[in-house]
Amino acid sequence: MPRILIKNIGTLISGDIANPVLDANALFVRDGLIEKVGRESDLSSLPADTVVDAAGSTITPGLIDSHCHVVFGDYTPRQKQTDFLESEVHGGVTTIISAGEVHLPGRPKDRAGTKALAILAAKAFSNFRPGGAKVIGGAVILEKGLLEEDFEEMAREGVRLVGEIGLGSVKFPEDAAPMVRWARKNGMTVLMHTGGTSIPGSSTVTADQVMATDPHIACHINGGPTAMSVEEIRKLVHKTAYTLELVHCGNPKALVDALNEGLTGNVLDRFIIGNDAPSGTGVVPLGILRVICMAASLTSVTPEQALCMATGNTARVFGLNTGFVREGLAADLVCMDAPMGSVGTDALSAIAAGDVPGVSMVMIDGKIHVKVSRNTPPATRKAKVE
């Protein structure tokens, strides 16, 4: 793969919410990985096959959609739309994580079929890169009848996720908690539905039920689409250590309430951002950017902190080799700037004003997949490949 120098970076977002802005203005990429992070004066002498001039704009890690209901291929039966995953790439998303292939028509709910679906989806998406995006599919939906040996088998076959608990026949802690222990034992990351029901067959989930089940992630605490109460949100923020997910297809007021609680508790490092689409709300290619803008324009969360919620925070809980601008990690990068006409003068000030930034480049594993986003407004300053 080519060696790439990215120079003239105005602001470099690290993905690390504890230190969100790096004192650097250049990156060197080799064989799909970030090899060097530093000053342009130090990196410009490295032998590069391609030079990208960021033109003073902002570089961030590739955004991660922590909650997507994929099925197979780049098609959603829920909304009957094609290419929705590839369209997310044009919104700066480079990794997409399944929360369960629940929308598959005729989805099997018996033990054998449940396993087969998770294994097939995990294997299929490991070979399929829509628009270059990395899709982590095969989030097993918990159904009654699954045994510990089934989790061992699924883990051996590449299943890394438990889809949000509450979407299958296993809904209550007494049924779910043993399966969660089996999943954790086999290295799976466990998601759990919270709040009101989303689709026929799902159930309302309270904070106490989440704590009794003990997942890694409390999904869409601002609603998917119906939010839990502020009191319930407070329980999850202040009485647990779970990762807390905010989504676009949820309740915007509850999003603000949740972030204000996170600011009070100084636990923004536990917040991640997802779309929770396709859903009844629709398909939202810019959903991750829009949540970032809502967080930074409606609360005291800074734009750089919000960007880290959609990158490093998510990468950390899912154990991904991306999400940070860090030497040795995948070169998944987005170049963005204030959109033309914005009151903001750069990506961060535009986000703080609530404006979706313009994306002028998306790189995944060191390969440029998007040169001009077809979904965001045009960026004021645009990355150029020399």
C-alpha atoms as one frame of an Amber mdcrd trajectory, in Angstrom:
protein
   0.000   0.000   0.000   1.219   3.549  -0.626   3.043   5.681   1.883   0.996
   8.803   2.571   1.967  12.098   4.166  -0.925  14.223   5.440   0.295  17.765
   6.017  -1.008  21.233   6.862  -3.498  19.952   9.439  -5.189  22.794  11.285
  -6.514  20.734  14.223  -5.806  17.060  14.906  -8.353  15.238  17.078  -6.839
  12.317  18.987  -9.944  10.254  19.820  -8.798  10.207  23.450 -11.346  12.198
  25.449  -8.774  12.781  28.205  -6.519  14.582  25.698  -8.698  15.292  22.668
  -6.478  17.669  20.653  -2.952  16.698  19.659  -0.048  19.110  19.348   0.730
  17.954  15.824  -0.010  19.037  12.274   1.085  16.054  10.183   0.645  12.291
   9.879   2.576   9.614   8.031   0.736   6.475   6.942   2.355   3.258   5.763
   0.711  -0.064   4.853  -2.670   1.111   6.094  -1.444   2.070   9.554  -0.541
   5.368  11.213   3.246   5.230  11.447   4.106   8.723  12.674   2.240  11.608
  14.313   4.094  14.882  14.651   5.169  18.165  13.120   5.258  18.662   9.380
   8.841  19.904   9.618   9.862  16.505  11.003   7.732  14.254   8.789   8.047
  15.977   5.397  11.383  14.267   4.701   9.834  10.766   4.913   9.442   9.046
   1.516   5.788   9.432   0.531   4.043   8.095  -2.562   1.080  10.407  -1.953
   0.811  13.752  -0.197  -2.507  15.024   1.142  -2.728  18.727   1.892  -5.375
  19.181   4.605  -5.444  22.922   3.794  -5.646  23.904   7.466  -8.779  21.887
   8.148  -9.465  19.338  10.903  -8.475  15.674  10.881 -10.337  13.269  13.158
 -10.295   9.502  13.583 -12.889   7.761  11.456 -16.277   7.942  13.154 -17.805
   4.747  14.547 -21.524   4.001  14.404 -22.030   1.962  17.576 -25.596   0.879
  16.764 -26.768  -0.220  13.330 -29.348  -2.884  12.466 -27.663  -4.386   9.446
 -29.007  -7.558   7.843 -27.053  -8.800   4.802 -25.319  -6.756   2.147 -25.969
  -3.045   1.841 -29.749  -3.292   2.001 -32.301  -2.664   4.748 -35.570  -4.607
   4.624 -36.916  -2.259   7.321 -36.824   0.760   5.014 -36.363  -1.039   1.669
 -33.285   1.031   0.820 -29.969   0.082  -0.737 -26.473   1.472  -0.162 -27.296
   2.926   3.251 -24.013   1.667   4.726 -21.922   3.117   1.911 -23.809   6.372
   2.422 -22.671   6.509   6.058 -19.067   6.600   4.842 -19.891   9.928   3.179
 -20.827  11.109   6.695 -17.353  10.264   7.995 -18.236   6.815   9.400 -15.524
   4.208   8.844 -16.706   1.443  11.215 -20.273   0.216  11.681 -21.289  -2.108
  14.527 -24.338  -4.351  14.439 -26.776  -4.263  17.334 -28.516  -7.354  15.989
 -29.794  -8.494  12.593 -33.320  -8.246  13.934 -34.922  -6.970  10.721 -34.216
 -10.103   8.681 -37.560 -11.241   7.204 -38.424 -14.608   8.715 -35.637 -14.329
  11.284 -35.190 -17.757  12.906 -35.705 -17.869  16.666 -34.851 -21.483  17.393
 -31.479 -22.440  18.828 -29.902 -23.655  15.569 -31.245 -20.817  13.460 -30.231
 -18.139  15.958 -26.663 -19.412  15.972 -26.585 -19.818  12.211 -27.748 -16.242
  11.604 -25.126 -14.759  13.924 -22.313 -16.847  12.452 -23.343 -16.186   8.852
 -23.684 -12.428   9.392 -20.320 -12.249  11.185 -18.568 -14.120   8.385 -20.370
 -12.308   5.556 -19.560  -8.844   6.869 -15.948  -9.786   7.529 -15.682 -10.165
   3.726 -17.870  -7.212   2.706 -16.756  -3.576   2.876 -19.539  -1.259   1.633
 -17.869   1.956   0.532 -14.775   0.705   2.347 -16.511   0.664   5.753 -15.666
  -2.023   8.274 -18.884  -3.681   9.390 -18.815  -5.802  12.530 -21.865  -7.970
  11.986 -23.322 -11.065  13.576 -24.690  -9.734  16.869 -26.495 -12.753  18.274
 -30.034 -12.029  19.457 -30.683 -13.896  22.690 -33.403 -16.516  22.386 -34.559
 -19.045  24.923 -32.895 -22.425  24.516 -29.336 -21.211  23.880 -26.707 -23.078
  25.916 -23.229 -22.217  27.100 -21.739 -24.458  24.428 -23.517 -22.367  21.790
 -21.636 -19.249  22.876 -18.380 -21.181  22.730 -19.210 -22.303  19.187 -20.243
 -18.837  18.030 -17.101 -17.276  19.474 -14.934 -19.845  17.676 -16.687 -18.917
  14.428 -16.079 -15.181  14.805 -19.162 -13.847  16.600 -18.015 -10.949  18.772
 -21.279  -9.327  19.816 -24.517  -9.956  21.658 -27.247  -7.866  20.031 -29.247
  -5.591  22.270 -30.966  -7.760  24.839 -34.727  -7.316  24.774 -35.222  -7.828
  21.039 -35.528 -11.603  21.330 -37.452 -13.970  23.575 -34.874 -13.481  26.343
 -36.051 -10.250  27.953 -35.668 -10.449  31.710 -32.573 -10.634  33.946 -33.297
 -14.135  35.249 -33.079 -15.462  31.673 -30.482 -13.059  30.308 -27.888 -12.905
  33.109 -26.586 -16.503  32.671 -26.219 -15.960  28.913 -24.430 -12.675  29.515
 -21.926 -14.514  31.719 -21.381 -17.089  28.970 -20.927 -14.329  26.400 -18.461
 -12.420  28.562 -16.517 -15.630  29.220 -16.123 -16.048  25.465 -14.976 -12.480
  24.832 -18.202 -11.057  23.418 -19.319  -7.465  23.930 -22.891  -7.362  25.263
 -25.466  -4.685  24.391 -28.809  -4.198  26.126 -31.926  -2.306  25.085 -33.140
   0.399  27.479 -36.299   2.476  27.644 -39.559   1.894  25.815 -40.323  -0.720
  23.187 -39.018  -0.271  19.675 -40.470  -3.065  17.531 -43.220  -5.636  18.042
 -41.927  -8.305  20.402 -39.470  -6.065  22.254 -40.066  -4.915  25.820 -39.593
  -1.932  28.117 -36.310  -2.127  30.021 -35.525  -0.289  33.268 -32.218   0.694
  34.847 -32.667  -1.953  37.541 -33.111  -4.631  34.881 -29.936  -3.471  33.163
 -27.988  -3.671  36.428 -29.352  -7.139  37.171 -28.345  -8.342  33.691 -24.852
  -6.736  33.678 -24.133  -5.954  29.988 -21.195  -3.894  28.749 -23.360  -1.269
  27.057 -26.709   0.307  27.957 -28.065   1.102  24.511 -29.749   4.341  23.482
 -30.356   5.717  26.977 -31.907   8.730  25.227 -34.479   6.471  23.630 -34.735
   3.938  20.894 -36.991   5.748  20.173 -38.701   6.193  23.579 -36.371   7.322
  26.359 -36.243   6.194  29.947 -36.993   8.867  32.550 -34.355  11.275  33.819
 -34.386   9.400  37.129 -33.610   6.148  35.313 -30.856   7.830  33.312 -29.353
   9.146  36.552 -29.192   5.609  37.932 -27.207   4.387  34.955 -24.895   7.398
  34.971 -24.163   7.578  38.682 -24.719   4.034  40.012 -23.082   1.932  37.307
 -19.887   1.840  35.272 -21.579   0.745  32.039 -20.883   2.337  28.691 -23.829
   4.618  27.868 -24.997   5.013  24.304 -26.662   8.059  22.755 -28.363   7.715
  19.376 -29.777   9.858  16.626 -33.048   7.919  16.373 -33.965   8.806  19.931
 -35.243  11.627  22.125 -33.179  14.858  21.809 -34.272  16.221  25.190 -33.204
  12.991  26.897 -29.874  13.249  25.070 -29.320  16.660  26.675 -30.436  15.355
  30.081 -28.070  12.376  29.838 -25.077  14.479  28.846 -25.741  16.978  31.627
 -25.710  14.064  34.085 -22.488  12.840  32.501 -20.920  16.264  32.912 -22.016
  16.386  36.554 -20.513  12.970  37.209 -17.399  13.660  35.110 -17.956  10.419
  33.170 -18.024  11.545  29.542 -15.484   8.818  28.815 -18.370   6.315  29.162
 -20.550   7.861  26.449 -20.624   6.560  22.882 -22.665   7.539  19.819 -24.753
   5.457  17.441 -27.482   5.884  14.859 -29.924   3.114  15.855 -30.937   2.975
  12.215 -32.425   1.613  10.037 -35.500   2.004  12.196 -38.926   3.506  12.006
 -37.142   6.870  12.063 -35.471   5.943   8.791 -31.939   5.729   7.440 -29.687
   8.544   8.643 -26.317   8.792   6.827 -25.303  11.883   8.820 -26.727  10.661
  12.128 -23.386  10.367  13.920 -22.320  13.867  12.886 -25.722  15.207  13.884
 -25.493  13.731  17.404 -22.000  15.198  17.725 -23.454  18.602  16.797 -26.381
  18.242  19.198 -24.056  17.309  22.055 -21.694  20.223  21.461 -24.311  22.880
  20.669 -26.973  22.061  23.288 -24.776  21.197  26.290 -21.404  22.168  27.746
 -19.732  19.199  26.038 -16.977  20.563  23.790 -16.845  19.659  20.084 -13.607
  17.758  20.564 -15.112  15.753  23.430 -18.157  14.928  21.320 -15.923  13.718
  18.494 -14.087  11.458  20.940 -17.405   9.942  22.034 -17.915   8.830  18.430
 -14.371   7.510  18.010 -12.041   6.498  20.852 -14.733   5.884  23.472 -16.459
   3.423  21.144 -13.241   1.785  19.999 -12.233   1.181  23.603 -15.373  -0.690
  24.684 -15.473  -2.816  21.515 -11.712  -3.477  21.463 -11.131  -2.035  17.986
  -7.829  -1.255  16.261  -9.126   2.165  15.257 -10.804   5.226  16.780  -7.604
   7.005  17.807  -4.920   8.969  15.964  -2.161   6.856  17.388   0.918   5.217
  15.950   0.333   1.572  15.054  -3.455   1.840  14.674  -5.470   1.698  11.467
  -5.305   4.830   9.340  -9.050   5.500   9.468  -9.235   9.271   9.155 -11.694
  12.023   8.223 -10.878  15.514   6.996 -13.588  18.073   7.803 -14.045  21.812
   7.998 -16.765  24.377   8.594 -19.402  24.101   5.890 -19.674  26.987   3.477
 -21.918  29.676   4.987 -21.462  28.555   8.575 -20.876  31.018  11.389 -18.038
  28.694  12.400 -14.535  29.284  11.102 -13.398  25.680  11.399 -14.929  22.258
  12.049 -14.966  22.625  15.828 -16.595  26.060  15.920 -19.141  24.949  13.319
 -20.027  21.898  15.421 -20.332  24.126  18.500 -22.813  26.239  16.527 -24.796
  23.118  15.591 -23.721  23.023  11.937 -22.809  19.679  10.388 -19.218  20.052
   9.139 -18.268  19.498   5.519 -16.312  16.305   4.865 -13.660  16.510   2.150
 -11.852  13.204   2.661 -12.483   9.818   4.234  -9.584   7.383   4.519  -9.980
   3.767   5.641  -6.948   1.564   6.266  -4.793   4.093   4.461  -6.936   4.192
   1.310  -8.915   7.274   0.323 -12.524   6.207  -0.281 -14.198   9.633  -0.327
 -12.686  12.770  -1.821 -15.840  14.888  -1.660 -18.788  13.865   0.498 -22.072
  13.674  -1.387 -24.037  14.014   1.881 -22.467  16.806   3.936 -22.535  20.438
   2.854 -19.333  21.472   1.060 -16.356  22.217   3.272 -14.888  25.706   3.246
 -11.357  24.293   3.099 -10.879  20.991   1.293  -8.193  18.338   1.481  -6.262
  17.974  -1.767  -4.278  14.995  -2.989  -1.002  16.161  -4.510
